Amino acid sequence: MTSYKINKVLIADDIEQECVDVLKQSLPAHDAVIVRSATKITAELVEAGGKGRLRLVGRAGTGVDNIDVPAASKNGVLVMNTPRELSIGALELSASLSRHVAQADASMKAGKWARKDYMGEEVYGRTLAVIGLGRIGREVAVRMQAFGMTVIGYDPVVSKEDAAAINIESLPLEQIWPRADYITVHVPLIPATENLIGDEVISKCKRGVRIINVARGGIVDEAALLTGLEDGRVGGAALDVFLEEPPKDRSLASHARVIATPHLGASTIDAQLRVASEVAENIVALNKGTLLGVLNAKDVIA
């Protein structure tokens, strides 16, 4: 572990001051770079840094799709994220979606009183499908059960028994689509999940299904979703992420049955303080020989 001592850190994105303070207190002075989601750590950048002193890329957050992890591993660069970060934005978006909160608020601000235009539905008694039963997916499931929702889910690496322990019925995807009133996705954007929810899947769902994506743009096929909204197969959508951010095509963001937010899932003061402190503390721990939040340790450290 001595070859992975980190002494000098480049902070490439806006990071809370807590991260800077922890590092200043614990490090002599670029062996590492810390990013959020804006900066892209490409293979070219990793290879250039890996030939010099770059030893670590730290992600202040969970998703690492903006980091070329295989290239990092090939060049002996550790990739670290903050696995304790919690984003349960799907809960708020689910409630807003079912009761047309955003649309009704906009109507009121336009000087209208259109009660009959925004008849909603209760989530109580409805079935929520959670795709991806990792930490965030499980937390969303537990909280939505408190609203009286039945939760079904899918995750290829989570056993039926582990899912059942928190009252989630684990099912194959083909059995999930026809049962879901709401679908929320909590998976990374990888080849297996790209356009996971597309035209074929939407056609298998209940008419009027509501779809929530606070994970990554590209998991839900945006063109298929728009078609589904237009022909009534999809009753509404809540989108915090887009394939292109910010989206140049505003068809979905401006749609009357879509609640759109600008990638706010973890944009709370509390969450940002947590991830800032955690990534810094993990780097300090690395210097002491402890691996925390390192995703590719087995590929880099013999």
N, C-alpha and C positions, 0 to 999 in steps of 0.2 A: 504493500500500500504506500510505501514512501515515495514511489514515483508519481503518485497522484496527489501530492501536496499542492494546494492551491494558494498562491500568494497574491496574485493580482487579477482583478475581476473587471471586465467591461460590462456595464449595464446598458443594453442596447435599446430598451424601450422604457416608457414611463413606469417606474417602479416606486412603490411607497417608500417613504424615508426610513421606515423601520428596517428594510432590507439593507440599505446603505449603512445605517448605524451599526447593525450587527457585524457586517463585514469589516468596517473600519476598526471596530474594537478587537476583532479577532485575527485579522490578516495584516501583514506588514505593509503592504501597499494597497500581461494578460495571459493567466493560465486558463481562465474561464470566461464565458460570456453568459449573461442572464437575459432572457427574452420573455415577452409575453406572447401574444398571437400576431402582432404586426410584423415583426422581423422574421424573414425566411432564412433559415440556416440550410443552405443548399449543399449538395455534394461538392461543388466547386469551392465554397467557403470552407467547408470542413477539411477538404484535402489541403488547401492552402495553410490553414491553421494547424492541421495535424502534423505537417512537416516542420512546424516550428515548436511553439511551447503550448499550444492549446491542448488542454487536458479534459475540459468539461464544458458541456452546454447545459445550463440550467433553465428549465421552463417554469416561470411563475404562474402555475395553472396546471390543469390536468392533461389536456390534449397536446400531442406532439406532432400533429400533421404538418406543422410548419418547420419541422426539423427532419432532415434526412438521416434517420437513425441507422440504417444499414451502412451508409457512408461513414458515419461517426464510428461505428464499431470497427469497420475496416481500417480506420486510421487511428485506432486506439483512443478514441475520445469518448468519455462517459457521457451519457444523457440522463439527466435527472429531472423529475417533475415533482409536483407537490400533491401526493395522493390523498392527503386529508382534506383538500379543498372540497367544499360542498356547494353544489348549485342545484337548487330544487325549483328553478323558475317554471317548470312545467305545472306545478301546483297552482301558482298564481294565474298562469295563462289558461289553464283548464277552467278555472272559475270564471275568468273574464270571457272566455269563449262561449261557455254555456249560457251566460246571461247577457251577452252583447254589451258588456260594460263600456268598451272603448267607443263603439259606434253610438251608443246612447249618450255618452259624455260629449262627443263631437256634435251631436244633434242639439243638445242643450246649449252648448257654447255658440251654436249658430242661431240661438234665439227660438228654438222650436220646443214643443211639448208633445212629443210623438209617442205616447205610451203604447199604442196599439202596434207600432212598427217594430217593437223590440220584445215581443213575447219570447221568453227563454225556456230553458228546461232545467230541471234539477239533475245534478249528477248522482244523487241518491238512487241506488238500485240499478245504475247503469254499469256496463262492463268496460273496464279499462284494460287495454293490452299494452304491456310494457315490454318493448323490444330492447333487450340488453339489461341483464339483472346484476350489473356490477354495483358499486357503492351508491352511485347516484340513482340508478334505476330502482334499487331496493328502497332507498329513502323516499322516493316519490311514491312507490307502491304503498308503503306503510302509512304515509300521510293521507293518501287518497282513500284508503280503507276507512279512515276516521270520518270521511264524508259519506260513508255507506256504499262505496263502490265495490263491486266484485272485481278482483284483479287476476288476470291471466297474464302469462309472460313466456318469453323465449330467451334462452341464452345457451349456446352449445357447450359451455364449460361449467354451468351451474346445474347440479343434480336436482331431480324432482324432489328429493327429500329436503335439500337445503331451501328450495323455493317454498315447499309446503310449510316449513318451519316459520315462515312469516306470512302464511296464508295466501301464497301465490300458487295458482295452478299452472304448472309448467307444461307447455304443449308445443308440438311442432308448428311451424309457421302456417302450414296449410290448414290446420285446425283453428288457428287464431283468427285469421282474417274474417270468416263469416260470423264470428261471435262478438267482435269488438264494436262498441259504440264510440269509443275514443281510442286512438292509437298514439302513443308517445314513444319516441325513439331515443335510446341512450347507448349508442354504439359509436366506435370511432369510424371515420371515413377511410375505408380500405377497399381494395377491389371487390371483396365479397359483399360489402354493404353499399357500394355505389349504386344509386337508383334502386335501392332495395324496395321502396314503395313506389311502384310505377303504375302504368295503365292496367296491366294484367292483375296486379294485386288489388287495385282500387275496384276493379270489376268483380272481385271475389268478396268484397266487403258488403256490409249492410248498406242499403241506400241511405245517404245522409250521414255517413260516418264522419267523425271529426278527427283531424290529424294535427298532431303537435310535434314540432321539431325545434328543440333547443340544444341539439347536439352539434351537428356540423351540416353546412350546406352541401347538397349533393347526395345525401342519404335518401331524401324524398325527391323524386323526379319532378322538377318544377313545372315543366310543360304538361306532364300528365296530371299534376295536381290542378293546374289552371283549367284544363279540360274537364276534369271531374267536378270542379266548382261550377263551371258553366252549364254542364248538363245535369246537375243535381245529384250525381253519385256521391259527391262530397258535400256535407252540410256546412262545413266551416273549417278553417285552419288557423292555427296560431304558429307563427314563424319568428324565431329569434335569430336565425342564421340563414344565409343564402349562399348559393354557389359562387356568386360574385358579390363581394362586399366592398363598398356599398353597391347595391344592384343598379345597373344602368337601365335594365328593363323593369319598369315599375308595375307591370301588370298584376303581379301577386300582391305586392306591398300596398297597392291602391285598391285592391278588390274589396267590395262591400262586405264580404263574408270572411275576410281575413284580418286577424289582429297581427300586426307586424311591429317588431321592435328591433332596434339596431344592435344586435348581439349583446344583450344586457344580462345574460344568464348569471354571470358571476359578478356583475357590476353593482356590488353593494360595498359600502365602506368596510363592513366587517370582513367580508370575504377577501377583499384586496389586502387588508392588513394581515390576515392569516397567511395568505400565500407569500406575501413579501417576507414575512418573518420566517416562514417555513423553509423557503428555498435558501435563505441565508444560513439558517441553523443547520440545514443539511450539508452545506458546503463546509461549515465549521466542523461538523461531525466527521466528514470525509477526511479532513486533516488529522483527525484523531484515530482514524482507522475504522470508522463505522460507516457502513453503506446504508443510507436512507433515501428512498425514492429513486434509486438508480435502476434504470430500465434495462440496460444492456451489459450489466456487470459480467455475466457469464461469457459474453462474447469478447470482452476486452481484457478482463483480469483472469489469468490462468489459475 
